[in-house]
Amino acid sequence: MNAADKTVIHFYRKTGCHLCDAMARALDAFMRELDSRDEYAIIERDIEDDPSWHQRYREYVPTLVVGEREVCYYFFDSDELKHALREESCKQ
């Protein structure tokens, strides 16, 4: 599958954040269990790298975003992520 055709999961995080590390582990495990994981791309974004990300997410790291939807923050929610990925794939 072409990278441009993949559904993107944006992972907003910051260095040294224990909740971010926990969400990264949970997201990794979720993606390994997904039969169609090659259809998705995870883009990690450190909120310290962009002032607009910092302003938006400084109180809500980590946050997962699919399309325009903020799926979960602080703690990983597999049900919400599954729902968001289904919705996004229907749009494409």
Secondary structure, 3 states (H helix, E strand, C coil): CCHHHCEEEEEEECCCCHHHHHHHHHHHHHHHHCCCHHHEEEEEEEHHHCHHHHHHHCCCCCEEEECCEEEEECCCCHHHHHHHHHHHHHHC
